[in-house]
Amino acid sequence: MFRYLPPADSEFAPLVDNITNLVTDISVFFTTAIVGAMIYFAVKYRRRGDTDHETPHIEGSLFLEVLWTVIPTIICVLVALYGYYGYEKMRSVPDGALEINVVGEKWVWNFSYDNGKETQGEFTVPVDTPVKLILTSKDVLHSFFVPGMRTKMDAIPGSYTYQWFKPIRTGPQQVYCTEYCGDNHSRMLAKMNVVSKAEYERWVNTKESTGDTPSEKGRYLYSNKLPCKSCHSLDGSRRVGPSFLNLYGRDGELADGSAYKADENYIKESILYPGKKVVKGYPDGVMPAYEGQISDEQIGDLIAFIKTLDGSAVAVEDLAEEASAVELTAEEKLFEEFKGKLPVVAQCAACHNVTGAPGGVGPSWKGLYGREGAFADGTKYVADDAYIKESIWEPQKHIVEGYPGAMPAYAGQIDEAQVDQIIEFLKKIK
Ligand code: CUA
C-alpha cells in the first residue's frame, strides 16, 4: 500500500525506499488503529435516551503505560539507526568516483568535467560508476535533486557541497531545482543521461568547446599569474607554506590543535582568508588574503589543479627548477654549503635568492650587506649588522620599499650566534 516512489535507479535507492515505506506503513497502521478506536468508542458509548450512565472508575495501568512507551521507543530507535546507516552510505564517496562540477545560476545548471568539457542543462554519466557532483552556486541558493537517484543537495553561493550516486540503469533522469530561487525556479530543470561506459567515453571526449581544462588553467595561475609558487612547492618540499603535493583530501592539524581536512571548502577558505586556518608548524600572517582578488572560477581552476597533484606525475615546474639547478653560480654554491652548516637558512631561500635576480618575495641577498636603500615609509637605511639582526628578528618593523612585508619573525627561532653566521655569509656574497 502507498507505494508512489519513482523507479529506484541508483545503488542505494532501495535503502531510501525501504525506510520511507517503513515509516509510511507504521504511520498508516497507527493512524488507522488510533482513529479507528476513537470512532468505535464514540459510536459504542454514544448517549442513548435521556438517562446518564455512570462510568466506571478506572485507575492507571502500569502494564499499558510501559507497553505504549517501550514499543514506540523501540520503533523510533530502529528507524533512526536504519536512517543513519543509509545516511552514512550517501555521505561517504567511494574512491575513484567520477567528479563533475555543477554550478547553479538563475535559472540553469552548468556542468563541467575534468577534461574541460562543459555543458548546460543536460549532462551525461556512465552507468555502474560512482559519480560525485560538486555543487556550488553563482547567485542564490539552489538545490540539485535527482529523484531517480534519491539524492538532493543544496547548491550554496561561496561554498561547496556534494552528492554522489551510482546509477544502475541506463536512460534519462530528470533533475529538478528544489529550492525556491526566483520566478523561473520551476523551470530550472536539467536532464541527466545515464549511458554505457563506452558511450560515456565517446561523449566526454568530443569537445564542443576548445580551450584549456580547469586544471591547466589552474596550473597557469599557479606558475605564472599568481605568486603561489614562491611559498608552495609541488614536490612535497617545505617552503614558507605547505606543499601542494597530495594536498587535496589531506588530514592534518592546525596551529590551534584542531583537525582539518583539505576539501574544496578548506582550500577556498585558505585562499580567500589564509589566517582563518593556519596549519601547525607554519607561520601565521605570511600569506596575503586573496579575497576580492580572485574569482570563484579561478579558485575552481586552482582546486582542479591541486587535485591533479596526487604524486602520479612529476610536476613540470620542479623539473625545470632541477634542470636549471645543475649549473650553480659561485654564490649559489656558497649558499648550498652554508645551508649544510645552518639548515634553518633553507627557509630563507624560499624568498631570498643569492644571484641578484629580481622578482623574489624578499630582497636578494647578493650585495645586501652594506647596501643603502629606502623603506616603504621613505626613510633611508644602511644594511649593517644591526639592520640585518632586526630584519631577521622583527621583519615587520621596517619594510624595504617595493616588497610585500611577508616575512615571519624569527625571534626565538634564530639565536644571536646564528644571526652572526648569516651576517658572515652575507659579507661573502657582496
Ligand atoms: Cu534554482 Cu530553484
Residues whose N, C-alpha, C, O or C-beta is under 5 A from the ligand:
A	BS01	CUA	L141 H142 S143 C177 T178 E179 Y180 C181 H185 M188
